[in-house]
Amino acid sequence: MPVWLREHSWRQTATAVYLSLPLRGARATPANIFCSEQYLKVSIPPFLFEAVLYAPIDDTNSTAKIGNGNIFFTLYKKEPSMWDSLTLANADKEKLQSLRENAVLKAQEKAKEETEAKKITKQEHKKYALEATMKVEEAERKRIEDMKEKERQKVTKELELWKNQQKDGDKYKSIQKKGELHKEIEPLKERKNETTTKTRIPNEGTSKTRLKSTKGSCSMFSQNLKEEQLPAPRAAATIKVNFTPRVFPTALRESRIAEEEEWLHKQAEARRIINSDLSELEDLKEEEKNPDWLKDKGNKMFAMGDYLGAVNAYNLAVRLNNALPLLYLNRAACHLKLRNLHKAIEDSSKALELLIPPVPDNEKARVKAHVRRGTAFCQLELYTEGLRDYEAALKIDPRNKNIEKDAEKIRHLIQGTMQCS
């Protein structure tokens, strides 16, 4: 049977009610408190406090603080007024039961709405991330297409220029040959004219022989001229063409050398790690080669207090896949337990590097990374660096009261050290 808490104190203003409950040594958590518009319940076994409030309150903005063996409630009224009492007086059991049931139903509906809202928000974030990725890929594709088009236009212009140069060269050669032919024909005409003026026609036989001789000389000259116009045959030869060996099939002008070299370097590093771990991986079972399986195994060992075994499991998982931030985050928690503070700082920093870009889905992981690194700094008495990490965690999760308390303690420690110095 629960023990009812009858002792309580309260005071009010026109807009708020301040209620204080003693805990009597019991430890309370936020899960022990249930509050709705007109119903308040605190269940801390074996103690129980229940109150049907005098008037409705704003349960969204109302707060509860636990400390110094008490729970302090700040309940904001929906309508400014002064209450005659804290609870509703002269209410029968049926009315109280209906108020309890309505409060529970409203709480369930509110929780369902919040779940649906979170689901919709998560879908919107995924959609936004997908659209952003598609835009980046489209821009990259367009850039490559533009680069190809520019190269194609450049090659086309060079080809047209080369064709024009070839045509101009052929025209120049033909004009030069015509000039040489004209120079050779001019003296021949002059000689022919001289012979016709000097000679007379004595008879038909002599004229026929002379005509034959001139015709023969012309045909011989034309034959010699044709032989001179023919180009000499080309000498046979073999041309060797060497191409630079490339891993990627694309042409050099269409590729980005820096990115390709980075990719090749990463592939070589991955092959080197795999080859170095072959002797260890041969003895493992198939499921033991799965980083997710090793992460779950490390989590179980951490829960049982086997921190060294958990570190070994996380180490092997990191060897198999070094791009999972949760592996570094969980290993940092193990190093904190084992007082390996520098390793905890290193793993937390690596997790923060992998948790980029910052999105709502990785908020919790980033908060844990900052808190664990800040804790390691504080244990090394580097309070300024630790406070910086706690303040970064508060920026991500400003409602976390535990982080706020720890940050306040660190500020006091920093002030104390400054006064001592």
Order of alpha helices (4+ residues) and beta strands (2+ residues): beta-beta-beta-beta-beta-beta-beta-beta-alpha-alpha-alpha-alpha-alpha-alpha-alpha-alpha-alpha-alpha-alpha
